[in-house]
Amino acid sequence: MSGESNGIFFDLGQYVAAPRVSDLAVSVDGSRAVVAISEPSADGTKYVSALWAVDVTGAAVARRLTWNEGGASGPVFDASGELLFLRRASSDDDSSAVWSLPRDSGEARLIAARGAGFSGIRTAAAADTFLAASDVFPAAATDEDDERIRVLRKDGKIGAVLHSGYPVRYWDHDLGPATPHLYAGGDEQPVRRITAKAAAALHEAAYDISADGTFVVSTWTVPGMLATSRTVLVRIDVRSGERIVLVDDEDADLGSPAISPDGSRVVFVRETVSTPDEAPSMTLQQYSFADGVVTEQAPGWDRWPADPRWLPDGSGVLVIADDNGRAPIFVVRAGTATKLTETDSAYSHVHAAADGSIFALEASYAAPPHPVRIDAATGEITQLRLAAELPSLPGTLAEIEATALDGSTVRSWLALPSGASESAKAPLVLWVHGGPLGSWNTWSWRWNPWLLVAKGYAVLLPDPALSTGYGQDFVQRGWGRWGSEPFTDLMAITDVAVELPEIDSSRIAAMGGSFGGYMANWIAGHTDRFAAIVSHASLWALDQFGPTTDVAYYWQREMSPEMAVENSPHLYVADIVTPMLVIHGDKDYRVPIGEGLRLWYELLSESGLPADDEGKTDHRLLYFPSENHWVLTPQHARIWYEVVVAFLAEHVLGETVALPDTLGRA
């Protein structure tokens, strides 16, 4: 790590105020780079991002470009080198408009605004054309009519939505009645809608625009019976709006399209539709516009590619893939995927510039996201300087492995506090990742082990069955068997960790969020080895969760009635004797609040550690009425950690830690 210790892990106030890099834009020629950096607003109740220019040589410190109180986000360079981004249209209008900052100097100018706002800007590499998404009411024949309906609903404080299909909400927001459409524009052409009758087809769409700005390739959701709904690829002509289907695969969802520099091909990620017996798999595919042939780009490669980006000469494609607790950049060409980066890091926001440089955000458990330049020939990495130094860690990072019951290898990161030794053993927290298709392989400001390490805990971050980056078989061995191999893998790696000389095996706790919360609940009902368990945004009763989550059709593919019965934690509530801290946000639509409320009621009424005659219990419920799946606002994220630390201290360390005054209770 660079820089001196700034104490952010020892002071939650400093931690939530620390600047966070969230986006990266690079000019076509590679001469300029811009990052978005978020910091708390003046009142400390939300994060607001600003754009900073980064020296691509790594010599100079980053320089701030935008100062608008409402923030600026979504940066992207156009073909002329101007910087396009999103910010409020005006001080009294919260909708996101498209702005442009001149290449050399000058004030930003407004180039596109509408009451519904814009999102997801894309630009053509060799033409003066940009693309963005904006919501439109299905009943509106024109943009003027759309604005009339929007104002009518806003002024009348009308939130009612009449649905005829699914889904109806997503993560933390309600869907409809307006739905996303694509708009195109440029200096010489007015901004106009290029999609018609999209209905819900462009919810969470991924799209790309050709270098010459003449056409777009986008994902398009085809409605059907809930479990058979799928995503196809379409081509949309920018001038006429004509739409044709390019690839329609009944056995897969298609995503992440990237058009080749010469416009002759498009690559995309194919994700097979899972079943109760078969886990999904992901492969990189290519469609040729000349003959309509689809070909797999790296046959036999046992990793899941994501976020494809073409090399400027069209000779290959850069992708990210989880790999053994990391997420390197790979180059896919001539049917083979070759690793470009060999660090312990995970990469995102990859850009390949015309000068041969590759830019990305690099992150790991040793450092938060920061911009880097990578030499495409040698893989040499140059760190690009930010205004603030990267934080120093309060401990060390190691890897450990265990052998699972079936002989598979289970690996984990282990974060140890400074000074932990055989004579100064550290208590252990097992922290289970969400997903479940994911990996502990990159920095998270929200789920950060170093805050617990600063309190003296060792934190175990394992990748059990279902984790990505270890091959298809490793995912498959846990598919539909959540309470089996994922659980026994976690216990096996915990067994190895507690045997380490630095670990105090008599003081251990477990925690997790989302699927990790599911595992926390399952652990609570199947072992009493932990002194405390923290369950955040957790799945409790699978028969209840399946139909009420925001994307029920996705979970239905795996969660048969038999699977739900065999793997539901709520059936083991009577066996729970460990104190549990239950945390849930009311705006969590992925794991609805009913899961948390039912868990809480059944812990108090049916667990082996129930409430006493006065209603008192060792269990706790931390409820956030205004928060979503993650609990993101600075003030609430801080309370989250304060309560977790106090709960662990009470039950693991036998100490009393004062709760924050803002909770208003002892």
ROGU-665493 format. One line per 3 residues: number of its first residue (from 1); their letters; for each residue x negated, y negated, z negated of C-alpha. Coordinates in nm, 3 decimals, padded with zeros to 5 digits. Layout:
N
NUM	A	X,Y,Z ~ ...
end
This chain:
666
1	MSG	00.000,00.000,00.000 ~ -00.112,-00.352,00.067 ~ -00.100,-00.637,-00.180
4	ESN	-00.110,-00.662,-00.556 ~ 00.163,-00.523,-00.778 ~ 00.457,-00.761,-00.773
7	GIF	00.653,-00.577,-01.041 ~ 00.971,-00.530,-00.841 ~ 01.020,-00.174,-00.966
10	FDL	00.996,-00.289,-01.328 ~ 01.247,-00.573,-01.289 ~ 01.582,-00.507,-01.122
13	GQY	01.633,-00.878,-01.066 ~ 01.316,-00.891,-00.858 ~ 01.401,-00.564,-00.689
16	VAA	01.743,-00.665,-00.556 ~ 01.596,-01.000,-00.446 ~ 01.312,-00.840,-00.248
19	PRV	01.327,-00.914,00.128 ~ 01.423,-00.616,00.347 ~ 01.343,-00.572,00.716
22	SDL	01.648,-00.439,00.899 ~ 01.597,-00.490,01.274 ~ 01.333,-00.541,01.542
25	AVS	01.342,-00.699,01.887 ~ 01.055,-00.703,02.139 ~ 01.030,-00.900,02.464
28	VDG	01.008,-00.708,02.791 ~ 00.641,-00.797,02.838 ~ 00.547,-00.718,02.477
31	SRA	00.420,-01.068,02.402 ~ 00.680,-01.147,02.136 ~ 00.846,-00.961,01.851
34	VVA	01.117,-01.066,01.607 ~ 01.245,-00.897,01.294 ~ 01.561,-00.951,01.091
37	ISE	01.492,-00.986,00.718 ~ 01.771,-00.979,00.459 ~ 01.767,-01.153,00.122
40	PSA	02.039,-01.233,-00.133 ~ 02.259,-01.533,-00.063 ~ 02.238,-01.843,-00.280
43	DGT	02.504,-01.706,-00.517 ~ 02.345,-01.360,-00.520 ~ 02.662,-01.177,-00.417
46	KYV	02.562,-01.053,-00.071 ~ 02.264,-01.009,00.157 ~ 02.208,-01.257,00.439
49	SAL	01.961,-01.199,00.720 ~ 01.735,-01.443,00.903 ~ 01.516,-01.394,01.209
52	WAV	01.137,-01.410,01.184 ~ 00.879,-01.422,01.464 ~ 00.604,-01.163,01.420
55	DVT	00.254,-01.197,01.563 ~ 00.215,-00.895,01.796 ~ -00.162,-00.887,01.739
58	GAA	-00.120,-00.850,01.364 ~ -00.344,-01.152,01.295 ~ -00.095,-01.416,01.178
61	VAR	00.179,-01.409,00.915 ~ 00.542,-01.393,01.031 ~ 00.720,-01.726,01.087
64	RLT	01.087,-01.793,01.010 ~ 01.304,-01.889,01.309 ~ 01.661,-01.923,01.178
67	WNE	01.797,-02.097,00.868 ~ 02.174,-02.078,00.909 ~ 02.353,-02.017,00.578
70	GGA	02.575,-01.755,00.739 ~ 02.272,-01.560,00.856 ~ 02.154,-01.432,01.194
73	SGP	02.139,-01.074,01.312 ~ 02.127,-00.838,01.611 ~ 01.826,-00.996,01.789
76	VFD	01.741,-00.894,02.145 ~ 01.529,-01.059,02.415 ~ 01.667,-01.120,02.763
79	ASG	01.476,-01.090,03.089 ~ 01.360,-01.454,03.079 ~ 01.221,-01.422,02.727
82	ELL	01.499,-01.608,02.546 ~ 01.611,-01.460,02.215 ~ 01.980,-01.369,02.191
85	FLR	02.133,-01.306,01.848 ~ 02.456,-01.316,01.647 ~ 02.564,-01.579,01.398
88	RAS	02.880,-01.766,01.304 ~ 03.031,-01.978,01.578 ~ 03.059,-02.270,01.334
91	SDD	03.056,-02.345,00.962 ~ 03.435,-02.293,00.940 ~ 03.450,-01.988,01.169
94	DSS	03.329,-01.653,01.034 ~ 03.344,-01.470,01.368 ~ 03.007,-01.366,01.512
97	AVW	02.915,-01.553,01.829 ~ 02.629,-01.494,02.072 ~ 02.353,-01.756,02.050
100	SLP	02.032,-01.807,02.245 ~ 01.700,-01.945,02.122 ~ 01.473,-02.082,02.399
103	RDS	01.145,-01.904,02.468 ~ 00.923,-02.198,02.382 ~ 01.102,-02.428,02.139
106	GEA	01.426,-02.613,02.076 ~ 01.759,-02.562,01.907 ~ 01.970,-02.250,01.945
109	RLI	02.263,-02.289,02.182 ~ 02.600,-02.115,02.172 ~ 02.655,-01.899,02.480
112	AAR	02.960,-01.685,02.397 ~ 03.231,-01.704,02.131 ~ 03.579,-01.567,02.078
115	GAG	03.801,-01.541,01.773 ~ 03.749,-01.166,01.740 ~ 03.371,-01.210,01.739
118	FSG	03.101,-01.007,01.911 ~ 02.867,-00.725,01.810 ~ 02.603,-00.497,01.960
121	IRT	02.427,-00.721,02.214 ~ 02.236,-00.545,02.495 ~ 02.041,-00.720,02.772
124	AAA	01.926,-00.624,03.120 ~ 01.547,-00.595,03.150 ~ 01.526,-00.763,03.491
127	ADT	01.844,-00.967,03.529 ~ 02.026,-01.252,03.359 ~ 02.303,-01.033,03.215
130	FLA	02.396,-00.941,02.862 ~ 02.650,-00.701,02.719 ~ 02.838,-00.713,02.387
133	ASD	03.139,-00.556,02.220 ~ 03.450,-00.731,02.090 ~ 03.790,-00.618,01.964
136	VFP	04.103,-00.666,02.176 ~ 04.468,-00.602,02.092 ~ 04.616,-00.337,02.323
139	AAA	04.925,-00.554,02.379 ~ 04.716,-00.848,02.505 ~ 04.706,-00.885,02.884
142	TDE	04.456,-01.174,02.869 ~ 04.198,-01.313,02.626 ~ 04.433,-01.604,02.562
145	DDE	04.711,-01.366,02.466 ~ 04.468,-01.173,02.247 ~ 04.378,-01.491,02.060
148	RIR	04.746,-01.576,02.015 ~ 04.813,-01.240,01.848 ~ 04.501,-01.268,01.633
151	VLR	04.601,-01.611,01.502 ~ 04.959,-01.493,01.448 ~ 04.839,-01.206,01.228
154	KDG	04.578,-01.418,01.048 ~ 04.808,-01.708,00.966 ~ 05.086,-01.472,00.863
157	KIG	04.847,-01.267,00.649 ~ 04.966,-00.957,00.831 ~ 04.761,-00.643,00.779
160	AVL	05.012,-00.380,00.889 ~ 04.896,-00.136,01.156 ~ 05.120,00.105,01.348
163	HSG	04.917,00.411,01.453 ~ 04.995,00.678,01.708 ~ 04.661,00.857,01.694
166	YPV	04.351,00.935,01.489 ~ 04.124,00.812,01.328 ~ 04.282,00.530,01.129
169	RYW	03.980,00.414,00.927 ~ 03.603,00.448,00.927 ~ 03.352,00.441,00.637
172	DHD	03.484,00.127,00.462 ~ 03.712,-00.051,00.706 ~ 04.056,00.006,00.856
175	LGP	04.086,00.059,01.230 ~ 04.331,-00.117,01.458 ~ 04.540,-00.259,01.587
178	ATP	04.265,-00.426,01.792 ~ 04.008,-00.187,01.944 ~ 03.657,-00.241,02.085
181	HLY	03.597,-00.345,02.444 ~ 03.283,-00.439,02.635 ~ 03.212,-00.791,02.761
184	AGG	02.939,-00.900,03.002 ~ 02.800,-01.244,03.080 ~ 02.496,-01.457,03.159
187	DEQ	02.382,-01.811,03.238 ~ 02.525,-01.797,03.590 ~ 02.840,-01.599,03.508
190	PVR	03.119,-01.646,03.253 ~ 03.160,-01.394,02.975 ~ 03.437,-01.154,03.072
193	RIT	03.583,-00.822,02.968 ~ 03.465,-00.528,03.180 ~ 03.671,-00.250,03.021
196	AKA	04.043,-00.191,03.041 ~ 04.280,00.039,02.853 ~ 04.003,00.154,02.623
199	AAA	04.240,00.233,02.334 ~ 04.013,00.394,02.071 ~ 03.758,00.522,02.324
202	LHE	03.485,00.275,02.225 ~ 03.496,00.309,01.846 ~ 03.133,00.345,01.736
205	AAY	03.028,00.357,02.103 ~ 02.667,00.369,02.217 ~ 02.590,00.198,02.547
208	DIS	02.308,00.075,02.769 ~ 02.288,-00.167,03.063 ~ 02.079,-00.107,03.374
211	ADG	01.766,-00.316,03.433 ~ 01.932,-00.498,03.724 ~ 02.245,-00.567,03.519
214	TFV	02.482,-00.405,03.766 ~ 02.618,-00.116,03.561 ~ 02.661,00.021,03.210
217	VST	02.653,00.375,03.076 ~ 02.858,00.418,02.760 ~ 02.999,00.686,02.539
220	WTV	03.375,00.724,02.571 ~ 03.590,00.920,02.325 ~ 03.846,01.142,02.496
223	PGM	04.156,01.188,02.280 ~ 04.296,01.533,02.218 ~ 04.405,01.760,01.941
226	LAT	04.209,01.650,01.636 ~ 03.946,01.925,01.642 ~ 03.905,01.903,02.021
229	SRT	03.848,01.528,02.052 ~ 03.509,01.476,02.215 ~ 03.279,01.206,02.346
232	VLV	03.183,01.191,02.715 ~ 02.958,00.959,02.918 ~ 03.103,00.703,03.159
235	RID	02.955,00.459,03.409 ~ 03.111,00.112,03.423 ~ 03.048,-00.132,03.707
238	VRS	02.973,-00.474,03.556 ~ 03.126,-00.676,03.839 ~ 03.446,-00.479,03.906
241	GER	03.496,-00.294,03.578 ~ 03.541,00.033,03.769 ~ 03.484,00.328,03.538
244	IVL	03.390,00.683,03.634 ~ 03.309,00.983,03.415 ~ 02.949,01.099,03.452
247	VDD	02.926,01.390,03.209 ~ 03.215,01.568,03.037 ~ 03.107,01.867,02.830
250	EDA	03.389,02.049,02.653 ~ 03.141,02.211,02.415 ~ 02.959,01.898,02.300
253	DLG	02.970,01.534,02.199 ~ 02.741,01.312,02.408 ~ 02.565,01.004,02.273
256	SPA	02.273,00.757,02.279 ~ 02.258,00.695,02.656 ~ 01.943,00.526,02.791
259	ISP	01.917,00.429,03.159 ~ 01.583,00.475,03.335 ~ 01.396,00.159,03.443
262	DGS	01.472,00.224,03.811 ~ 01.838,00.299,03.742 ~ 01.825,00.648,03.893
265	RVV	01.876,00.853,03.576 ~ 02.018,00.836,03.228 ~ 01.907,01.041,02.928
268	FVR	02.136,01.117,02.637 ~ 02.167,01.333,02.327 ~ 02.394,01.636,02.348
271	ETV	02.537,01.754,02.014 ~ 02.721,02.084,02.031 ~ 03.065,02.102,01.875
274	STP	03.023,02.305,01.558 ~ 03.250,02.582,01.433 ~ 03.291,02.739,01.091
277	DEA	03.025,02.989,01.195 ~ 02.786,02.782,01.406 ~ 02.602,02.465,01.302
280	PSM	02.561,02.190,01.562 ~ 02.243,02.159,01.763 ~ 02.105,01.855,01.942
283	TLQ	01.907,01.838,02.263 ~ 01.784,01.567,02.499 ~ 01.953,01.584,02.839
286	QYS	01.913,01.392,03.165 ~ 02.173,01.306,03.427 ~ 02.061,01.221,03.782
289	FAD	02.277,00.970,03.968 ~ 02.155,01.105,04.303 ~ 02.298,01.456,04.270
292	GVV	02.492,01.460,03.942 ~ 02.270,01.732,03.797 ~ 02.223,01.755,03.419
295	TEQ	01.898,01.905,03.291 ~ 01.760,01.968,02.943 ~ 01.441,01.768,02.892
298	APG	01.252,01.975,02.634 ~ 01.382,02.332,02.648 ~ 01.300,02.537,02.341
301	WDR	01.204,02.236,02.127 ~ 01.337,02.314,01.780 ~ 01.395,01.958,01.661
304	WPA	01.685,01.716,01.694 ~ 01.600,01.412,01.913 ~ 01.750,01.069,01.843
307	DPR	01.743,00.715,01.987 ~ 01.581,00.782,02.328 ~ 01.385,00.496,02.490
310	WLP	01.225,00.512,02.835 ~ 00.860,00.435,02.897 ~ 00.839,00.131,03.129
313	DGS	00.716,00.337,03.426 ~ 00.993,00.594,03.384 ~ 00.744,00.878,03.334
316	GVL	00.881,00.987,03.000 ~ 01.110,00.914,02.709 ~ 01.030,00.821,02.349
319	VIA	01.249,00.983,02.083 ~ 01.258,01.009,01.704 ~ 01.306,01.346,01.537
322	DDN	01.304,01.459,01.175 ~ 01.004,01.683,01.126 ~ 00.884,01.842,00.803
325	GRA	00.975,01.552,00.577 ~ 00.874,01.286,00.829 ~ 01.036,01.133,01.138
328	PIF	00.761,01.085,01.401 ~ 00.785,00.935,01.746 ~ 00.766,01.197,02.021
331	VVR	00.700,01.151,02.393 ~ 00.915,01.377,02.609 ~ 00.786,01.433,02.960
334	AGT	00.753,01.724,03.202 ~ 00.972,01.941,02.981 ~ 00.759,01.905,02.669
337	ATK	00.788,01.699,02.350 ~ 00.452,01.575,02.221 ~ 00.409,01.403,01.887
340	LTE	00.277,01.047,01.924 ~ 00.248,00.954,01.555 ~ 00.075,01.174,01.296
343	TDS	00.149,00.974,00.982 ~ 00.366,01.062,00.681 ~ 00.618,00.806,00.802
346	AYS	00.958,00.779,00.963 ~ 01.004,00.543,01.258 ~ 01.304,00.352,01.392
349	HVH	01.389,00.067,01.632 ~ 01.137,00.190,01.889 ~ 01.052,-00.036,02.186
352	AAA	00.823,00.038,02.480 ~ 00.686,-00.285,02.630 ~ 00.567,-00.341,02.986
355	DGS	00.208,-00.397,02.866 ~ 00.189,-00.037,02.743 ~ 00.241,-00.117,02.375
358	IFA	00.498,00.060,02.162 ~ 00.662,-00.127,01.877 ~ 00.867,00.018,01.591
361	LEA	00.964,-00.016,01.229 ~ 00.760,00.221,01.015 ~ 00.872,00.339,00.670
364	SYA	00.796,00.616,00.423 ~ 00.817,00.683,00.052 ~ 00.495,00.485,00.031
367	APP	00.626,00.169,00.201 ~ 00.954,00.001,00.302 ~ 01.029,-00.067,00.671
370	HPV	00.774,-00.295,00.837 ~ 00.689,-00.367,01.201 ~ 00.397,-00.194,01.372
373	RID	00.240,-00.179,01.717 ~ 00.130,00.161,01.843 ~ -00.122,00.231,02.116
376	AAT	00.056,00.469,02.354 ~ -00.269,00.635,02.461 ~ -00.435,00.691,02.124
379	GEI	-00.151,00.664,01.872 ~ -00.350,00.399,01.682 ~ -00.120,00.191,01.462
382	TQL	-00.155,-00.181,01.388 ~ 00.056,-00.321,01.107 ~ 00.219,-00.653,01.198
385	RLA	00.218,-00.900,00.911 ~ 00.525,-01.020,00.729 ~ 00.547,-01.327,00.507
388	AEL	00.553,-01.111,00.194 ~ 00.315,-00.829,00.113 ~ 00.446,-00.475,00.083
391	PSL	00.509,-00.374,-00.279 ~ 00.268,-00.165,-00.481 ~ 00.403,00.161,-00.620
394	PGT	00.432,00.246,-00.991 ~ 00.305,00.599,-00.929 ~ 00.183,00.855,-00.680
397	LAE	00.346,01.069,-00.413 ~ 00.283,01.439,-00.360 ~ 00.440,01.735,-00.181
400	IEA	00.535,02.070,-00.329 ~ 00.683,02.386,-00.182 ~ 00.887,02.680,-00.308
403	TAL	00.986,03.015,-00.163 ~ 01.363,03.059,-00.135 ~ 01.547,03.383,-00.214
406	DGS	01.546,03.477,00.156 ~ 01.176,03.396,00.197 ~ 01.224,03.054,00.360
409	TVR	00.994,02.770,00.260 ~ 01.159,02.479,00.080 ~ 00.951,02.161,00.064
412	SWL	00.992,01.843,-00.138 ~ 00.841,01.504,-00.208 ~ 00.753,01.450,-00.572
415	ALP	00.710,01.096,-00.703 ~ 00.506,01.090,-01.025 ~ 00.463,00.796,-01.264
418	SGA	00.113,00.660,-01.311 ~ -00.053,00.829,-01.606 ~ 00.155,01.146,-01.596
421	SES	-00.062,01.438,-01.706 ~ -00.059,01.757,-01.909 ~ -00.101,01.550,-02.223
424	AKA	00.157,01.290,-02.113 ~ 00.429,01.491,-01.944 ~ 00.704,01.314,-01.751
427	PLV	01.074,01.404,-01.764 ~ 01.207,01.517,-01.425 ~ 01.503,01.397,-01.216
430	LWV	01.615,01.622,-00.929 ~ 01.765,01.388,-00.666 ~ 01.965,01.563,-00.390
433	HGG	02.004,01.390,-00.053 ~ 02.334,01.327,00.126 ~ 02.432,01.425,00.473
436	PLG	02.426,01.717,00.441 ~ 02.246,01.711,00.777 ~ 01.954,01.489,00.677
439	SWN	01.616,01.474,00.511 ~ 01.435,01.283,00.237 ~ 01.187,01.135,00.484
442	TWS	01.206,00.759,00.468 ~ 01.231,00.459,00.239 ~ 01.570,00.353,00.110
445	WRW	01.624,00.027,-00.073 ~ 01.953,00.167,-00.201 ~ 01.839,00.514,-00.314
448	NPW	01.490,00.441,-00.439 ~ 01.300,00.690,-00.660 ~ 01.039,00.434,-00.768
451	LLV	01.288,00.253,-00.993 ~ 01.315,00.572,-01.198 ~ 00.940,00.637,-01.173
454	AKG	00.884,00.291,-01.325 ~ 01.090,00.413,-01.623 ~ 00.858,00.710,-01.666
457	YAV	01.049,00.979,-01.476 ~ 00.909,01.211,-01.212 ~ 01.154,01.231,-00.921
460	LLP	01.193,01.542,-00.706 ~ 01.323,01.480,-00.352 ~ 01.381,01.824,-00.195
463	DPA	01.505,01.931,00.149 ~ 01.717,02.243,00.089 ~ 01.908,02.449,00.348
466	LST	02.108,02.225,00.586 ~ 01.823,01.971,00.589 ~ 01.698,01.856,00.929
469	GYG	01.340,01.867,01.050 ~ 01.273,02.235,00.980 ~ 01.437,02.398,01.281
472	QDF	01.782,02.518,01.378 ~ 01.765,02.832,01.165 ~ 01.704,02.625,00.851
475	VQR	02.024,02.432,00.916 ~ 02.218,02.743,01.007 ~ 02.126,02.930,00.687
478	GWG	02.327,02.678,00.484 ~ 02.610,02.618,00.732 ~ 02.947,02.685,00.570
481	RWG	02.759,02.810,00.263 ~ 02.717,02.488,00.068 ~ 02.726,02.654,-00.271
484	SEP	02.487,02.932,-00.171 ~ 02.149,02.866,-00.004 ~ 02.148,02.487,-00.060
487	FTD	02.203,02.549,-00.432 ~ 01.955,02.835,-00.471 ~ 01.696,02.636,-00.271
490	LMA	01.734,02.346,-00.514 ~ 01.693,02.573,-00.812 ~ 01.384,02.736,-00.655
493	ITD	01.208,02.403,-00.594 ~ 01.306,02.284,-00.943 ~ 01.150,02.601,-01.086
496	VAV	00.822,02.514,-00.914 ~ 00.834,02.150,-01.025 ~ 00.889,02.223,-01.395
499	ELP	00.584,02.451,-01.397 ~ 00.357,02.162,-01.299 ~ 00.137,02.043,-01.587
502	EID	00.262,01.685,-01.550 ~ 00.630,01.778,-01.594 ~ 00.822,01.816,-01.920
505	SSR	01.045,02.117,-01.845 ~ 01.258,02.048,-02.153 ~ 01.380,01.711,-02.023
508	IAA	01.535,01.733,-01.676 ~ 01.836,01.579,-01.504 ~ 02.003,01.606,-01.163
511	MGG	02.170,01.347,-00.944 ~ 02.294,01.289,-00.593 ~ 02.527,01.088,-00.372
514	SFG	02.781,01.194,-00.107 ~ 02.685,01.553,-00.019 ~ 02.418,01.511,-00.287
517	GYM	02.707,01.429,-00.521 ~ 02.880,01.745,-00.408 ~ 02.566,01.938,-00.500
520	ANW	02.550,01.757,-00.836 ~ 02.906,01.875,-00.905 ~ 02.825,02.229,-00.793
523	IAG	02.512,02.233,-01.009 ~ 02.716,02.116,-01.308 ~ 02.951,02.411,-01.273
526	HTD	02.680,02.672,-01.217 ~ 02.398,02.598,-01.463 ~ 02.343,02.425,-01.795
529	RFA	01.970,02.374,-01.743 ~ 02.003,01.997,-01.690 ~ 02.050,01.750,-01.974
532	AIV	02.250,01.505,-01.762 ~ 02.403,01.489,-01.415 ~ 02.485,01.180,-01.207
535	SHA	02.744,01.232,-00.933 ~ 02.791,00.943,-00.689 ~ 03.062,00.928,-00.417
538	SLW	03.096,01.303,-00.450 ~ 03.310,01.571,-00.292 ~ 03.502,01.753,-00.566
541	ALD	03.802,01.943,-00.427 ~ 03.728,02.047,-00.069 ~ 04.089,02.126,00.021
544	QFG	04.173,01.767,-00.078 ~ 03.865,01.608,00.078 ~ 03.901,01.772,00.420
547	PTT	04.228,01.609,00.531 ~ 04.175,01.273,00.358 ~ 03.825,01.173,00.470
550	DVA	03.800,00.921,00.753 ~ 03.678,01.179,01.010 ~ 03.871,01.488,00.906
553	YYW	03.837,01.650,01.249 ~ 03.457,01.661,01.211 ~ 03.466,01.838,00.876
556	QRE	03.747,02.065,00.997 ~ 03.502,02.222,01.242 ~ 03.302,02.367,00.952
559	MSP	03.543,02.363,00.662 ~ 03.776,02.655,00.718 ~ 04.027,02.731,00.440
562	EMA	03.805,03.019,00.332 ~ 03.494,02.799,00.323 ~ 03.678,02.535,00.118
565	VEN	03.781,02.791,-00.143 ~ 03.441,02.960,-00.163 ~ 03.247,02.633,-00.198
568	SPH	03.470,02.390,-00.390 ~ 03.315,02.258,-00.715 ~ 03.651,02.182,-00.875
571	LYV	03.719,02.554,-00.923 ~ 03.433,02.567,-01.175 ~ 03.523,02.268,-01.390
574	ADI	03.577,02.487,-01.698 ~ 03.210,02.590,-01.680 ~ 03.078,02.233,-01.694
577	VTP	02.908,02.165,-02.028 ~ 02.662,01.899,-01.913 ~ 02.739,01.525,-01.961
580	MLV	02.823,01.373,-01.624 ~ 02.818,01.016,-01.497 ~ 03.073,00.986,-01.216
583	IHG	03.035,00.686,-00.982 ~ 03.274,00.589,-00.703 ~ 03.373,00.287,-00.493
586	DKD	03.739,00.231,-00.406 ~ 03.655,00.123,-00.049 ~ 03.484,00.455,00.020
589	YRV	03.678,00.610,00.308 ~ 03.422,00.879,00.388 ~ 03.467,01.036,00.041
592	PIG	03.798,00.888,-00.071 ~ 03.843,00.760,-00.424 ~ 04.081,01.049,-00.497
595	EGL	03.777,01.276,-00.520 ~ 03.624,01.066,-00.797 ~ 03.951,01.014,-00.981
598	RLW	04.036,01.383,-00.977 ~ 03.685,01.476,-01.087 ~ 03.711,01.230,-01.376
601	YEL	04.053,01.353,-01.492 ~ 03.956,01.718,-01.473 ~ 03.626,01.662,-01.655
604	LSE	03.818,01.508,-01.944 ~ 04.098,01.762,-01.946 ~ 03.948,02.093,-01.830
607	SGL	03.568,02.094,-01.856 ~ 03.367,02.271,-02.122 ~ 03.285,01.924,-02.258
610	PAD	03.631,01.765,-02.276 ~ 03.746,01.447,-02.444 ~ 03.814,01.468,-02.817
613	DEG	04.142,01.390,-02.991 ~ 04.067,01.018,-02.966 ~ 03.998,01.039,-02.594
616	KTD	03.623,00.996,-02.636 ~ 03.382,01.196,-02.423 ~ 03.016,01.223,-02.331
619	HRL	03.114,01.186,-01.965 ~ 03.124,00.842,-01.805 ~ 03.299,00.688,-01.503
622	LYF	03.145,00.386,-01.327 ~ 03.408,00.247,-01.090 ~ 03.360,-00.025,-00.828
625	PSE	03.698,-00.154,-00.697 ~ 03.544,-00.358,-00.415 ~ 03.256,-00.133,-00.307
628	NHW	03.216,00.129,-00.037 ~ 03.036,00.463,-00.004 ~ 02.697,00.315,-00.095
631	VLT	02.768,00.026,-00.337 ~ 02.567,-00.236,-00.151 ~ 02.606,-00.586,-00.293
634	PQH	02.305,-00.705,-00.495 ~ 02.490,-00.751,-00.824 ~ 02.660,-00.410,-00.805
637	ARI	02.349,-00.224,-00.691 ~ 02.175,-00.368,-00.996 ~ 02.455,-00.252,-01.230
640	WYE	02.443,00.091,-01.065 ~ 02.080,00.138,-01.164 ~ 02.126,-00.015,-01.509
643	VVV	02.405,00.229,-01.592 ~ 02.222,00.529,-01.443 ~ 01.907,00.445,-01.639
646	AFL	02.104,00.403,-01.963 ~ 02.288,00.734,-01.910 ~ 01.966,00.926,-01.838
649	AEH	01.792,00.764,-02.136 ~ 02.071,00.871,-02.370 ~ 02.090,01.233,-02.262
652	VLG	01.740,01.310,-02.131 ~ 01.519,01.095,-02.354 ~ 01.743,01.068,-02.659
655	ETV	01.713,00.690,-02.648 ~ 01.969,00.410,-02.650 ~ 01.943,00.156,-02.368
658	ALP	02.174,-00.144,-02.375 ~ 02.429,-00.169,-02.097 ~ 02.440,-00.493,-01.896
661	DTL	02.644,-00.774,-02.050 ~ 02.828,-00.812,-01.720 ~ 03.015,-00.488,-01.790
664	GRA	03.166,-00.653,-02.095 ~ 03.143,-00.348,-02.318 ~ 02.906,-00.184,-02.563
end
